[in-house]
Amino acid sequence: MNAPDLKAVADWMKSSDLAEVVYRKEGRGFALTAAGANDPATLAAPPMPAGRYTPVASEAVGVFQWSEPGKARKADEGARVAEGDVLGVIVTGSGASKPVKAPSAGRVAKLFIDAGQAVEYGQPLLLLED
Protein backbone atom coordinates (compact mmCIF):
# COMPACT_ATOMS: atom_id res chain seq x y z
CA MET A 1 0.00 0.00 0.00
CA ASN A 2 1.34 3.44 -0.81
CA ALA A 3 1.67 6.42 1.56
CA PRO A 4 -1.42 8.36 0.31
CA ASP A 5 -3.60 5.25 0.81
CA LEU A 6 -2.24 4.74 4.34
CA LYS A 7 -2.88 8.41 5.12
CA ALA A 8 -6.48 8.03 3.96
CA VAL A 9 -6.93 5.01 6.28
CA ALA A 10 -5.31 6.90 9.20
CA ASP A 11 -7.61 9.91 8.61
CA TRP A 12 -10.62 7.60 8.51
CA MET A 13 -9.51 6.01 11.84
CA LYS A 14 -9.40 9.46 13.46
CA SER A 15 -13.05 10.00 12.53
CA SER A 16 -14.14 6.69 14.11
CA ASP A 17 -13.84 5.04 17.51
CA LEU A 18 -11.46 2.38 16.19
CA ALA A 19 -8.30 1.82 18.21
CA GLU A 20 -6.51 -0.47 15.77
CA VAL A 21 -6.75 -1.56 12.12
CA VAL A 22 -4.91 -4.55 10.66
CA TYR A 23 -4.99 -5.41 6.96
CA ARG A 24 -3.32 -8.40 5.29
CA LYS A 25 -3.58 -9.68 1.73
CA GLU A 26 -1.26 -12.05 -0.09
CA GLY A 27 1.47 -11.75 2.53
CA ARG A 28 1.45 -7.97 2.56
CA GLY A 29 -0.41 -5.49 4.70
CA PHE A 30 -0.25 -2.99 7.49
CA ALA A 31 -1.30 -2.38 11.09
CA LEU A 32 -2.23 1.03 12.51
CA THR A 33 -2.87 1.78 16.17
CA ALA A 34 -4.45 5.03 17.34
CA ALA A 35 -2.48 7.17 19.77
CA GLY A 36 -3.33 6.20 23.35
CA ALA A 37 -5.03 2.96 22.28
CA ASN A 38 -3.14 0.99 24.92
CA ASP A 39 -4.08 3.43 27.68
CA PRO A 40 -6.96 1.90 29.74
CA ALA A 41 -8.32 5.38 30.52
CA THR A 42 -8.97 6.07 26.83
CA LEU A 43 -10.62 2.67 26.30
CA ALA A 44 -12.91 2.81 29.33
CA ALA A 45 -16.64 2.95 28.69
CA PRO A 46 -18.30 6.27 29.45
CA PRO A 47 -19.89 6.41 32.91
CA MET A 48 -23.56 5.56 33.21
CA PRO A 49 -25.76 8.57 33.90
CA ALA A 50 -26.91 8.95 37.47
CA GLY A 51 -30.25 7.27 37.99
CA ARG A 52 -33.22 8.63 39.78
CA TYR A 53 -33.70 5.42 41.78
CA THR A 54 -31.43 3.76 44.33
CA PRO A 55 -32.00 0.02 44.80
CA VAL A 56 -31.88 -1.39 48.31
CA ALA A 57 -30.84 -5.03 48.30
CA SER A 58 -30.63 -7.71 50.96
CA GLU A 59 -27.23 -8.04 52.60
CA ALA A 60 -28.05 -11.41 54.16
CA VAL A 61 -30.02 -14.62 53.71
CA GLY A 62 -33.01 -15.02 56.00
CA VAL A 63 -36.59 -13.90 56.63
CA PHE A 64 -37.53 -10.26 56.03
CA GLN A 65 -39.49 -8.19 58.57
CA TRP A 66 -40.50 -4.53 58.14
CA SER A 67 -39.26 -3.40 61.53
CA GLU A 68 -37.47 -4.47 64.65
CA PRO A 69 -39.82 -5.70 67.38
CA GLY A 70 -41.50 -2.76 69.12
CA LYS A 71 -40.51 -0.20 66.47
CA ALA A 72 -42.69 1.48 63.84
CA ARG A 73 -42.43 0.57 60.16
CA LYS A 74 -40.74 3.30 58.09
CA ALA A 75 -40.76 1.78 54.61
CA ASP A 76 -44.20 2.38 53.08
CA GLU A 77 -44.52 3.39 49.43
CA GLY A 78 -44.38 7.16 49.26
CA ALA A 79 -42.79 7.57 52.71
CA ARG A 80 -39.77 9.86 53.08
CA VAL A 81 -36.71 8.31 54.71
CA ALA A 82 -33.37 9.69 55.87
CA GLU A 83 -29.99 8.17 55.14
CA GLY A 84 -29.32 5.41 57.68
CA ASP A 85 -32.99 4.85 58.61
CA VAL A 86 -33.74 1.19 59.34
CA LEU A 87 -36.18 0.12 56.61
CA GLY A 88 -36.47 -3.48 57.69
CA VAL A 89 -34.71 -6.39 59.35
CA ILE A 90 -33.49 -9.72 58.02
CA VAL A 91 -33.62 -12.50 60.60
CA THR A 92 -30.92 -15.05 59.74
CA GLY A 93 -30.97 -18.78 60.42
CA SER A 94 -28.95 -18.29 63.59
CA GLY A 95 -31.63 -15.95 64.94
CA ALA A 96 -29.47 -12.85 64.59
CA SER A 97 -31.07 -9.86 62.91
CA LYS A 98 -29.39 -7.71 60.26
CA PRO A 99 -30.89 -4.24 59.77
CA VAL A 100 -31.65 -3.01 56.24
CA LYS A 101 -30.64 0.66 56.20
CA ALA A 102 -31.42 3.40 53.70
CA PRO A 103 -28.23 4.12 51.71
CA SER A 104 -29.44 7.66 51.04
CA ALA A 105 -32.29 10.00 51.85
CA GLY A 106 -35.31 9.84 49.57
CA ARG A 107 -38.83 8.59 49.03
CA VAL A 108 -39.76 4.90 48.99
CA ALA A 109 -40.83 4.45 45.37
CA LYS A 110 -41.48 0.69 45.10
CA LEU A 111 -41.61 -2.30 47.45
CA PHE A 112 -40.64 -5.75 46.16
CA ILE A 113 -41.00 -7.76 49.37
CA ASP A 114 -43.53 -8.68 52.07
CA ALA A 115 -43.02 -9.35 55.76
CA GLY A 116 -42.22 -12.99 56.48
CA GLN A 117 -40.81 -13.61 53.01
CA ALA A 118 -37.50 -15.49 52.66
CA VAL A 119 -34.79 -13.39 51.00
CA GLU A 120 -31.41 -14.13 49.47
CA TYR A 121 -28.23 -12.09 49.46
CA GLY A 122 -28.42 -9.35 46.80
CA GLN A 123 -32.19 -9.68 46.28
CA PRO A 124 -33.87 -6.30 45.60
CA LEU A 125 -36.12 -5.29 48.49
CA LEU A 126 -37.22 -1.79 47.46
CA LEU A 127 -36.36 1.29 45.42
CA LEU A 128 -35.67 4.73 46.82
CA GLU A 129 -36.28 7.78 44.66
CA ASP A 130 -33.65 10.49 45.12
C-alpha positions, 0 to 999 in steps of 0.5 A, a space after each residue: 500500500 502506498 503512503 497516500 492510501 495509508 494516510 487516507 486510512 489513518 484519517 478515517 480512523 481518526 473520525 471513528 472510535 477504532 483503536 486499531 486496524 490490521 490489513 493483510 492480503 497475499 502476505 502484505 499489509 499494514 497495522 495502525 494503532 491510534 495514539 493512546 489505544 493501549 491506555 486503559 483510561 482512553 478505552 474505558 466505557 463512558 460512565 452511566 448517567 446517574 439514575 433517579 432510583 437507588 435500589 436497596 438489596 438484601 445483605 443477608 439470607 433469612 426472613 424479612 421483617 418490616 421493623 425491629 420488634 416494638 418499632 414502627 415501620 418506616 418503609 411504606 410506598 411514598 414515605 420519606 426516609 433519611 440516610 441510615 434509617 432502618 427500613 427493615 430487618 433480616 432475621 438469619 438462620 442463627 436468629 441474629 437480625 441484620 438491619 436493612 438501612 437506607 443508603 441515602 435519603 429519599 422517598 420509597 418508590 417501590 416495594 418488592 417484598 412482604 413481611 415474612 418472606 424469605 430473602 437471598 443475598 443481593 435480592 432487591 427489596 425496594 427502590 428509593 427515589 432520590 
